Amino acid sequence: MSSHNPHSESPFNALPPVVVFLALAIAGVEIGLQLGQRGLLGGPEAVGWRLGLIQRFSVVPDLFRAMWAQGIWPPEHLLRLVAYPFVHASFGHAIFVVVFILALGKMVAEVFAAWAVLVVYFGASAVAGLVYSFVVPSEMPLFGGYPGAYGLIGAFTFLLWTRLAASGGPQGRAFSLIGFLMGIQLLFGLLFGGGLDWVADLAGFATGFLLSFVVSPGGWARVSERLRRR
């Protein structure tokens, strides 16, 4: 008889390593900031770490518009497009992003290769940052992992969409999750006010969905074949 006890396993054992990597990277930054705020790490100057990271790594619309106008793209500013997902406004902000990544990332990473998950997450973040900079009439900086997490929602929606296409089910059902989440954001915005971050989230979702045609196993060829069989 095996002495293996499933209840003694770490919950991370059931998660794909790439998902654990993203979650721990976000959590690690936030834990460091929390320790600094409480004076347990980094000395007195650690209190300003969060603001410093936001200033250094957030996507600032004015900055990117100026870069476009001048045709100059300094690498340290392009880095913002893939670094801002790891900087959050608060502990709660970071935790919600981690929950999204663990839940949706697990389902996506069980089908996609690890590199494809990273392409979706960082690709969605980068495109969302650019859309936010050039489409939204806002001067507020963009930071936090929601656009990347919405990219994973886009990839998950792609998986549902292809499965429904293969089974002959109503493909519109695949978009019920993003419809629900966007509805919740709209409701909260009407009740409590808010910025235009939802535009970046929606851009992240669309990017994740579209990238999945390229990076999913079989890519567009598999999707086309399934649709032809209908």
C-alpha positions as a printed NumPy array, in Angstrom:
array([[  0.   ,   0.   ,   0.   ],
       [  1.32 ,   3.393,  -0.919],
       [  1.935,   5.848,   1.89 ],
       [  1.326,   8.747,  -0.473],
       [ -1.022,  11.275,   1.054],
       [ -2.56 ,  13.67 ,  -1.526],
       [ -3.517,  16.101,   1.224],
       [  0.163,  16.62 ,   2.097],
       [  1.037,  17.875,  -1.373],
       [  1.753,  21.532,  -1.963],
       [ -1.044,  23.203,  -3.931],
       [  1.64 ,  24.512,  -6.298],
       [  2.347,  20.941,  -7.425],
       [ -0.887,  20.972,  -9.423],
       [  0.002,  24.235, -11.167],
       [  2.094,  24.508, -14.327],
       [  5.527,  25.996, -13.506],
       [  5.038,  29.02 , -15.797],
       [  1.916,  30.005, -13.851],
       [  3.756,  29.608, -10.55 ],
       [  6.576,  31.758, -11.935],
       [  4.253,  34.63 , -12.87 ],
       [  2.329,  34.457,  -9.591],
       [  5.473,  34.317,  -7.453],
       [  7.102,  37.17 ,  -9.384],
       [  4.126,  39.445,  -8.682],
       [  3.762,  38.249,  -5.094],
       [  7.496,  38.615,  -4.464],
       [  7.541,  42.252,  -5.541],
       [  4.488,  43.024,  -3.421],
       [  5.847,  41.221,  -0.349],
       [  9.07 ,  43.22 ,  -0.647],
       [  7.083,  46.464,  -0.819],
       [  4.948,  45.474,   2.16 ],
       [  8.031,  44.675,   4.231],
       [  9.556,  47.993,   3.231],
       [  6.417,  49.931,   4.201],
       [  6.509,  48.307,   7.633],
       [ 10.174,  49.129,   8.184],
       [ 11.231,  45.479,   8.074],
       [ 13.319,  45.785,   4.927],
       [ 15.457,  48.429,   3.289],
       [ 15.521,  51.086,   5.978],
       [ 13.635,  54.408,   6.025],
       [ 13.844,  54.956,   2.273],
       [ 11.886,  51.744,   1.655],
       [  8.665,  53.615,   2.412],
       [  8.983,  55.244,  -0.998],
       [  9.773,  52.078,  -2.939],
       [  6.258,  51.675,  -4.358],
       [  6.086,  55.214,  -5.684],
       [  9.572,  54.856,  -7.094],
       [  8.652,  51.665,  -8.97 ],
       [  5.474,  53.251, -10.317],
       [  7.432,  56.251, -11.583],
       [ 10.119,  54.079, -13.136],
       [  8.059,  51.275, -14.702],
       [  4.471,  52.459, -15.283],
       [  3.208,  53.242, -18.768],
       [  2.872,  57.035, -18.962],
       [  0.744,  58.14 , -21.946],
       [  2.501,  61.501, -22.335],
       [  5.876,  59.779, -22.447],
       [  4.875,  57.308, -25.145],
       [  3.166,  59.995, -27.218],
       [  6.337,  62.068, -27.047],
       [  8.429,  59.053, -28.044],
       [  6.162,  58.516, -31.052],
       [  6.278,  62.179, -32.065],
       [ 10.072,  62.275, -31.882],
       [ 10.613,  58.815, -33.359],
       [ 12.892,  57.916, -30.459],
       [ 12.307,  54.701, -28.48 ],
       [ 14.764,  54.429, -25.559],
       [ 15.041,  50.805, -24.357],
       [ 14.578,  51.818, -20.718],
       [ 11.147,  53.207, -21.577],
       [ 10.154,  50.309, -23.843],
       [ 10.933,  48.104, -20.84 ],
       [  7.923,  49.678, -19.14 ],
       [  5.6  ,  47.737, -21.479],
       [  6.619,  44.417, -19.913],
       [  7.621,  45.62 , -16.439],
       [  4.481,  47.493, -15.368],
       [  2.482,  44.262, -14.773],
       [  4.639,  43.563, -11.706],
       [  3.967,  46.861,  -9.916],
       [  0.672,  47.336,  -8.08 ],
       [ -1.049,  50.069,  -6.13 ],
       [ -1.709,  47.963,  -3.032],
       [ -1.624,  44.485,  -1.558],
       [ -5.243,  43.905,  -2.56 ],
       [ -4.542,  44.987,  -6.134],
       [ -1.704,  42.47 ,  -6.406],
       [ -3.663,  39.627,  -4.786],
       [ -6.576,  39.939,  -7.207],
       [ -4.15 ,  39.77 , -10.14 ],
       [ -2.44 ,  36.705,  -8.667],
       [ -5.817,  34.973,  -8.253],
       [ -6.674,  35.672, -11.898],
       [ -3.314,  34.305, -13.039],
       [ -3.568,  31.154, -10.93 ],
       [ -7.119,  30.408, -12.046],
       [ -7.04 ,  31.312, -15.748],
       [ -3.344,  30.68 , -16.244],
       [ -3.68 ,  27.108, -15.002],
       [ -6.369,  26.3  , -17.559],
       [ -4.443,  27.947, -20.389],
       [ -1.077,  26.441, -19.443],
       [ -2.562,  22.94 , -19.391],
       [ -2.996,  23.306, -23.176],
       [ -0.434,  25.928, -24.225],
       [  3.336,  25.529, -24.016],
       [  5.052,  27.554, -21.304],
       [  6.581,  29.937, -23.851],
       [  3.141,  30.514, -25.366],
       [  1.694,  31.481, -21.976],
       [  4.479,  34.031, -21.547],
       [  3.904,  35.394, -25.061],
       [  0.212,  35.837, -24.292],
       [  0.812,  37.479, -20.911],
       [  3.555,  39.884, -21.948],
       [  2.167,  40.454, -25.44 ],
       [ -1.209,  41.403, -23.997],
       [  0.477,  43.69 , -21.461],
       [  2.574,  45.451, -24.106],
       [ -0.277,  45.987, -26.564],
       [ -2.576,  47.145, -23.775],
       [  0.028,  49.687, -22.696],
       [  0.301,  51.07 , -26.22 ],
       [ -3.477,  51.176, -26.725],
       [ -3.884,  52.945, -23.4  ],
       [ -1.227,  55.496, -24.359],
       [ -2.529,  56.326, -27.826],
       [ -6.287,  55.769, -27.574],
       [ -7.321,  56.822, -24.081],
       [ -7.445,  60.58 , -23.36 ],
       [ -5.872,  60.155, -19.945],
       [ -2.673,  61.264, -18.278],
       [ -2.931,  58.674, -15.498],
       [ -0.13 ,  56.086, -15.57 ],
       [ -0.986,  52.456, -16.226],
       [  0.447,  49.771, -13.961],
       [ -0.56 ,  46.425, -12.518],
       [ -1.082,  42.973, -13.965],
       [ -4.723,  43.163, -15.02 ],
       [ -4.073,  43.668, -18.765],
       [ -1.826,  40.594, -18.803],
       [ -4.356,  38.624, -16.779],
       [ -7.051,  39.654, -19.238],
       [ -4.747,  38.354, -21.967],
       [ -4.954,  34.951, -20.271],
       [ -8.745,  35.352, -20.193],
       [ -8.541,  35.954, -23.942],
       [ -6.543,  32.734, -24.388],
       [ -9.034,  30.83 , -22.217],
       [-11.875,  32.252, -24.301],
       [-10.071,  31.048, -27.42 ],
       [ -9.945,  27.523, -25.996],
       [-13.669,  27.59 , -25.225],
       [-14.411,  29.046, -28.645],
       [-12.507,  26.317, -30.486],
       [-14.126,  23.568, -28.384],
       [-17.588,  24.942, -29.068],
       [-16.742,  25.188, -32.766],
       [-15.62 ,  21.562, -32.779],
       [-18.75 ,  20.355, -30.985],
       [-21.156,  22.538, -32.947],
       [-22.16 ,  24.514, -29.87 ],
       [-22.986,  28.238, -29.798],
       [-19.583,  29.915, -30.03 ],
       [-20.897,  33.146, -28.546],
       [-21.02 ,  31.436, -25.16 ],
       [-17.225,  31.512, -25.075],
       [-17.378,  35.285, -24.559],
       [-19.698,  35.188, -21.548],
       [-16.82 ,  35.531, -19.05 ],
       [-15.365,  38.681, -20.612],
       [-18.88 ,  40.089, -20.991],
       [-19.532,  39.504, -17.29 ],
       [-16.221,  41.043, -16.21 ],
       [-16.639,  44.105, -18.423],
       [-20.177,  44.517, -17.089],
       [-18.906,  44.429, -13.511],
       [-16.238,  47.025, -14.331],
       [-18.844,  49.288, -15.939],
       [-21.143,  48.945, -12.944],
       [-18.383,  49.766, -10.466],
       [-17.308,  52.685, -12.613],
       [-20.838,  54.105, -12.617],
       [-21.306,  53.578,  -8.877],
       [-17.905,  54.571,  -7.553],
       [-16.206,  56.364, -10.423],
       [-12.934,  55.302, -11.918],
       [-10.493,  55.74 , -14.73 ],
       [-10.255,  54.246, -18.182],
       [ -8.096,  51.276, -17.227],
       [-10.831,  49.017, -18.607],
       [ -9.712,  50.011, -22.111],
       [ -6.295,  48.474, -21.393],
       [ -7.971,  45.377, -19.94 ],
       [-10.14 ,  44.981, -23.039],
       [ -7.105,  45.476, -25.288],
       [ -5.261,  42.835, -23.267],
       [ -8.173,  40.422, -23.707],
       [ -8.342,  40.994, -27.473],
       [ -4.579,  40.561, -27.803],
       [ -4.594,  37.323, -25.815],
       [ -7.435,  35.969, -27.937],
       [ -5.772,  36.878, -31.239],
       [ -2.303,  35.697, -30.199],
       [ -3.819,  32.309, -29.393],
       [ -4.45 ,  31.742, -33.102],
       [ -0.668,  31.772, -33.525],
       [  0.768,  30.28 , -30.313],
       [ -1.794,  27.606, -29.44 ],
       [ -0.955,  23.976, -30.311],
       [ -1.659,  23.632, -34.012],
       [ -2.361,  27.349, -34.308],
       [ -4.613,  28.693, -37.001],
       [ -4.398,  25.491, -39.071],
       [ -6.155,  23.492, -36.367],
       [ -8.858,  26.121, -35.942],
       [ -9.446,  26.347, -39.687],
       [ -9.734,  22.579, -39.972],
       [-12.275,  22.405, -37.171],
       [-14.337,  25.193, -38.672],
       [-14.303,  23.507, -42.088],
       [-15.699,  20.338, -40.551],
       [-18.816,  22.109, -39.311]])
